């Protein structure tokens, strides 16, 4: 009884820590292929459970709306912002960049209005769209933290020709990261990338907080099939151009099943790969399954739980969220030895070069050696427990408070002078 009265008092008279999250992607009631969006969704949920008031400013292809959700002792306010463009362009890459610009401007308007209702304690942005957070930091003197999920300049070699044309714009916007109060790197490799890009002057701003996994949703299942799974975004950096050769070789020399979860793309330079995959679907009707539409995490988790081997053929990867989800579901992992992947996998899987022969050879090794496969599966489950979102959410909130306290100290020092 007394505890209920205290909680009621706190809810009315103690102001919740107020956070602005800016992310173009946020998979709420609609699936997303964006690892950034999934990261943000889990972070926001856990911050709310810690008693925070979290405002999410995100894109919608519908109309502008605000929706409130109660999770734990906190509150989540979703600001869905439309970025409609009055004309439909033939060049979809250009059209998407225009939508990004419209979205950034609407974030500044909407976040500014909400800040005037009650001030935000901190802004936390995600993805490379940082212009709005950069402006709002200086306009309202709000501490700004940014999570670096990847660096656009480091993705250049694996971009499509259509994306490369606009690289200068993305690189120019990305330069605003220098002005963030703190940069969260999702891996040690990412922190090194940041330092190489911006110099030693930025070292003090970097904090390493890894990605996390929902261990309740992504958990091991004993009902495994003798199948291989790959969950990825359809882009060159994810190694999709290696997949046709890998899939064909595996299915030609084994009786296993290969399941690919990757949304189709209409980018012209990637259409050749989609045709190759369609050809493989016709050739291996029962053994090659291509799920070409995005799925909500609950539905996706069922694929992880069924498969026994998980494959990630990336050329560029700062962390590897899908790898972590697969590990939590008890998959033996084969992944490329690039970026932050070795930090995630360590000795709980097989690391290879991004080469179709090396990848398929490793698959054959695990198919032939069930004892080794089971060893990696057990190690993967154990390793995934180190990335519990409960811990990562708490670390992130502690960082917010540390940044705010440091800014207050700086202000006090200025007054003394």
PyMOL commands that set and color helices and strands:
alter all, ss='L'
color gray80, all
select helices_A, chain A and resi 2-13+35-49+92-117+131-140+152-154+156-158+161-164+167-179+188-198+200-205+236-238+240-252+268-283+297-306+321-328+341-345+356-368+370-387+389-416
alter helices_A, ss='H'
color red, helices_A
select strands_A, chain A and resi 18-22+53-60+65-69+75-82+122-126+143-148+182-185+206-208+227-231+257-261+288-291+309-312+332-336+349-352
alter strands_A, ss='S'
color yellow, strands_A
deselect
rebuild
show_as cartoon
